[in-house]
Amino acid sequence: MKKSTLFMTVASVLASVSISLASGAVSLPKGYEKWERSKQQVVNDKKSLFYGIHYTYVDKKAMNAYKSGGPYPEGSRFVVVQYGIRQEGGKPVQGKKSMIVLMQKDKRQKATGGWLYAGFTPEGKPSGIDPVKNCFECHLKEAKDRDFVISRYADFR
């Protein structure tokens, strides 16, 4: 019994470390701004991590699966660029860039449903977000039936 408990503890720690190392070592894909981009999306809930105005960029590898709702091939990538909201004439308008998030299909990432999640500052430097608490918990709740991708192709129209 003690051996199995110890094994599970060690496995859990190693999984957490591999996720942390992966998200720290990853960088933003070059040229993602040229991928297909969603229309502007506004999240008005101030409690949401995604409060603000954002755009979702989808690479070519992910696009066919995105249109059908998944599943996604290994290596599929999404980049979300988040901006603050400022009011202009009583309407929400795009403010300053606040964060960038990468979601990349990576079967090695067992603790996050086979996806690597990484956050970046507006300048593109790693932000140190927790991929489980800040990303996967919400993706699990919102999009388990769509291979954990919350946004939909309808966001592009």
C-alpha positions, -999 to +999 in steps of 0.1 A: +000+000+000+028+024+009+046+017-023+015+025-044+009+057-025+045+067-029+044+059-067+012+079-072+027+109-053+059+108-074+040+104-106+018+134-097+049+155-089+066+145-121+035+154-142+033+188-125+070+194-131+068+184-168+038+207-173+057+236-156+089+230-176+070+227-208+051+259-204+083+277-193+103+264-223+076+271-249+075+303-269+049+320-291+048+306-326+064+330-351+039+345-376+007+335-357-007+369-366-010+356-402-032+326-391-069+328-395-083+352-369-117+353-352-139+383-352-136+405-321-150+388-290-160+408-259-161+393-224-178+417-200-176+395-169-150+412-147-145+380-127-134+361-159-097+356-167-107+366-202-124+399-192-117+421-221-116+420-259-098+392-276-091+375-309-084+338-315-059+328-341-060+292-354-032+275-374-038+255-406-033+221-388-062+228-364-086+245-388-104+215-403-110+200-368-120+235-356-148+236-382-161+202-371-156+207-333-126+184-329-109+161-322-076+179-331-045+164-346-012+165-326+005+199-329-027+219-335-023+254-322-045+283-310-033+317-299-056+341-280-046+377-278-063+396-250-069+434-247-084+454-220-116+473-223-120+510-222-152+530-227-155+554-256-189+571-262-205+546-238-193+516-258-165+491-250-135+495-272-102+478-274-076+490-249-040+479-244-029+443-250-030+425-216-019+389-223-014+362-249-022+326-245-010+295-264-029+262-265-011+234-284-021+198-288+005+177-271-003+142-260+025+142-234+005+167-214-017+141-195-027+164-166-043+189-191-062+166-215-034+164-240-029+201-245-001+224-235-012+257-222+012+287-219+006+323-210+027+353-221+029+390-213+019+416-239+056+416-249+056+378-255+075+367-224+063+337-203+038+349-177+040+318-154+003+310-154-007+276-139-018+255-168-041+233-147-058+260-125-058+289-149-065+270-181-075+233-180-100+235-152-121+259-173-116+240-205-126+207-188-158+223-175-167+242-207-155+220-236-148+184-226-170+173-256-150+194-281-115+182-273-112+210-246-114+238-272-138+265-258-141+288-288-160+277-318-157+282-355-188+303-354-166+329-337-150+335-370-182+346-388 
